Amino acid sequence: MGKGCMQLLLDEKGKKRNSPQEPLEATQGPVPSAITSRGSPRLGQRLAEGGAQEPGAVAGRTSGGEAGGGSDPEPGGREREMVVPGPLLGSARRAILGSAQSVLWGLKSIKGSCHNFCTAVFKDVTYKELKSLLNSRQITLIDVRERWEIVEYGKIPGSVNIPLDEVGEALQMNPKDFKEKYNEVKPSKSDSLVFSCLAGVRSKKAVDTAVSLGFNSVQHYAGGWKEWATYEFSEKKKGN
């Protein structure tokens, strides 16, 4: 490198060393007083955006929180997070778990009822089928008409009279109480039941009740006493 170039570099360095430095504010802009005095960038930003505020107002906001409540800011401009007590969280957790268990129990009950309805075997039987079943003593025939109907019109031989309003309660009785009230042995859930009435309306409701209670071998004599009496009268007439 020539002597001339070396001389130029030395002259430039000397000029920079001897020239006065520019103020920091001229190159970087004004520094908010909140940053320099409290070290809080958020507070400095508030002052810069909202204009100058009285020192008392700024101090009140930072020390006591904003008007109307809220969390107090911590040193450094960060706001404190609300801490929920441990016992309160435990109570809330237990309440949620209890509600969930109740819902699951309800769903299981619905599922069980649906299972009973879907898996139960029941069908309509004819006059001849019913007569054959009665002769073989393989079923319990329950007549759900009212007692006065039995007295006035008669009943199918071998049937047990349990009025429709009593069917649900009767099928849940203990065997001793059932025997005392209806003078018959209480059927178990695996026994074959046949329900009848006058013409099949009330007996169909009794079938639904029995199935919902878990009786899984239920049949329906839809013709009822009306059909039975008609066939019996016709057979007796032929016999004479």
C-alpha positions in Angstrom: 0.0 0.0 0.0 1.4 3.5 -0.9 2.3 6.2 1.5 -0.5 8.3 0.1 -3.2 5.8 1.0 -1.8 5.3 4.5 -2.0 9.0 5.1 -5.6 9.2 4.0 -6.7 6.4 6.4 -4.9 8.1 9.3 -6.6 11.4 8.5 -10.1 9.8 8.5 -9.5 8.1 11.8 -8.4 11.3 13.4 -11.5 13.1 12.2 -13.8 10.5 13.7 -11.9 10.5 17.0 -12.0 14.3 17.3 -15.7 14.8 16.1 -18.3 15.1 18.9 -20.8 12.2 19.2 -24.5 12.8 18.4 -26.9 12.5 21.3 -28.6 9.1 21.8 -32.0 10.8 21.5 -31.2 12.1 18.1 -30.5 8.6 16.6 -33.0 6.5 18.5 -35.8 8.8 19.3 -37.1 9.8 22.7 -37.1 7.1 25.4 -40.3 7.0 27.4 -39.7 7.9 31.0 -41.7 4.9 32.2 -39.0 2.6 30.6 -36.1 4.4 32.1 -37.6 4.8 35.5 -39.5 1.5 36.1 -38.1 -0.8 33.4 -41.7 -1.6 32.1 -42.1 -1.8 28.3 -45.9 -2.2 28.6 -46.3 0.9 30.7 -44.0 2.9 28.4 -46.2 1.8 25.5 -49.3 3.0 27.3 -47.8 6.4 27.9 -46.6 6.6 24.3 -50.0 5.7 22.9 -52.2 7.6 25.4 -50.2 10.7 25.8 -48.6 12.1 29.0 -50.4 11.3 32.2 -50.1 12.6 35.6 -47.6 10.7 37.8 -50.2 10.0 40.4 -52.6 8.4 37.9 -49.9 6.1 36.5 -48.8 5.1 40.0 -52.3 4.4 41.0 -52.9 2.1 38.0 -49.7 0.1 38.5 -50.0 -0.3 42.2 -53.7 -0.9 42.7 -54.9 -2.3 39.4 -57.3 -0.7 36.9 -60.5 0.9 38.1 -63.3 -1.7 38.5 -61.1 -4.5 39.8 -58.9 -7.0 37.9 -55.6 -8.5 38.6 -52.7 -6.3 39.9 -49.7 -6.0 37.6 -46.4 -7.4 39.0 -43.1 -5.5 38.8 -41.9 -5.6 35.2 -45.4 -4.9 33.8 -46.8 -8.4 33.9 -50.3 -8.9 35.3 -50.8 -11.5 38.0 -53.0 -14.5 37.1 -55.9 -15.4 39.4 -55.0 -18.5 41.3 -58.0 -20.9 42.1 -57.7 -22.5 45.5 -56.9 -26.3 45.5 -60.1 -27.3 47.5 -62.3 -25.4 45.1 -60.7 -27.2 42.1 -61.2 -30.6 43.9 -64.9 -29.8 44.6 -65.5 -28.9 41.0 -63.7 -32.0 39.8 -65.8 -34.2 42.1 -69.0 -32.5 40.8 -68.0 -33.1 37.2 -67.1 -36.8 37.8 -70.4 -37.3 39.8 -72.4 -35.9 36.9 -70.6 -38.0 34.4 -71.2 -41.2 36.5 -74.9 -40.3 36.6 -75.1 -40.0 32.9 -73.3 -43.3 32.4 -75.6 -45.0 34.8 -78.6 -43.6 32.9 -77.2 -44.8 29.6 -76.6 -48.3 31.1 -80.2 -48.4 32.3 -81.6 -47.4 28.9 -79.3 -50.0 27.3 -80.6 -52.7 29.7 -84.2 -51.8 29.0 -83.6 -51.9 25.2 -81.8 -55.2 25.6 -84.8 -56.7 27.4 -87.2 -55.4 24.7 -85.0 -56.6 21.8 -84.1 -60.0 23.1 -87.5 -61.0 24.7 -89.4 -63.7 22.8 -93.1 -63.1 22.5 -95.7 -63.8 19.9 -99.5 -64.0 19.4 -101.0 -67.4 20.1 -104.2 -68.7 18.5 -107.2 -70.3 20.3 -106.0 -73.8 19.5 -102.4 -73.1 20.6 -103.6 -71.6 23.9 -105.9 -74.5 24.6 -103.0 -76.9 24.0 -100.6 -75.0 26.2 -103.2 -74.9 29.0 -103.7 -78.6 28.8 -100.0 -79.2 29.0 -99.7 -76.9 32.0 -96.6 -75.3 30.4 -97.7 -71.6 30.8 -99.2 -69.2 33.2 -102.2 -67.4 31.7 -102.8 -64.0 33.2 -106.2 -62.3 32.4 -105.8 -58.5 32.9 -109.5 -57.6 32.9 -111.1 -56.0 35.9 -112.5 -58.3 38.6 -116.1 -57.3 37.9 -115.7 -58.4 34.3 -114.6 -61.8 35.4 -117.6 -62.1 37.7 -120.1 -60.9 35.1 -118.8 -62.6 31.9 -116.6 -65.5 33.1 -112.9 -66.4 32.5 -110.7 -68.8 30.6 -110.3 -71.9 32.8 -106.8 -72.0 34.4 -106.2 -68.3 34.1 -105.1 -65.9 36.9 -106.9 -62.6 37.1 -104.5 -59.7 37.7 -106.0 -56.3 36.6 -103.8 -54.3 34.2 -103.1 -51.6 36.8 -101.7 -54.3 39.2 -99.5 -56.2 36.7 -96.3 -54.2 37.2 -96.5 -54.4 41.0 -97.6 -58.0 41.0 -94.7 -59.3 38.9 -92.3 -57.6 41.3 -93.8 -59.1 44.5 -92.1 -61.7 46.6 -93.6 -65.1 46.1 -95.3 -65.2 49.5 -97.2 -62.0 49.0 -98.1 -63.0 45.4 -99.5 -66.3 46.7 -101.6 -64.7 49.4 -103.1 -62.1 47.0 -103.7 -64.1 43.9 -103.8 -67.7 45.2 -101.3 -68.8 42.6 -97.6 -69.5 42.5 -95.7 -66.4 41.3 -94.0 -67.0 37.9 -90.3 -66.5 37.6 -88.7 -64.5 34.8 -87.9 -67.6 32.9 -91.4 -69.0 33.0 -93.7 -68.9 30.0 -96.4 -66.2 30.4 -99.5 -65.6 28.2 -101.6 -62.4 28.7 -105.2 -62.0 27.7 -108.1 -59.5 28.2 -111.4 -58.9 26.4 -110.0 -58.3 22.9 -106.3 -57.8 23.0 -105.8 -54.1 23.8 -105.0 -54.2 27.5 -103.2 -57.5 27.3 -100.7 -56.0 24.8 -99.9 -53.3 27.4 -99.4 -56.0 30.0 -97.0 -57.8 27.6 -94.9 -54.6 27.3 -94.8 -54.3 31.1 -93.6 -57.8 31.6 -90.9 -57.5 29.0 -89.6 -54.3 30.5 -89.3 -56.1 33.9 -87.1 -58.8 32.4 -89.6 -61.6 31.6 -88.1 -63.2 28.5 -90.8 -65.7 27.4 -94.0 -63.8 27.0 -96.9 -64.5 24.6 -100.1 -62.7 23.8 -103.5 -64.1 23.2 -104.9 -61.2 21.1 -108.3 -62.8 20.6 -109.0 -62.5 24.3 -112.1 -63.6 26.2 -114.3 -62.6 23.2 -112.7 -65.1 20.8 -112.4 -67.8 23.5 -116.1 -67.6 24.4 -117.1 -67.7 20.7 -115.0 -70.8 19.9 -116.1 -72.5 23.1 -119.8 -71.9 22.4 -119.4 -73.1 18.9 -117.7 -76.4 20.0 -120.3 -77.0 22.6 -123.0 -76.5 20.1 -121.3 -79.0 17.7 -121.0 -81.5 20.5 -124.7 -81.4 21.2 
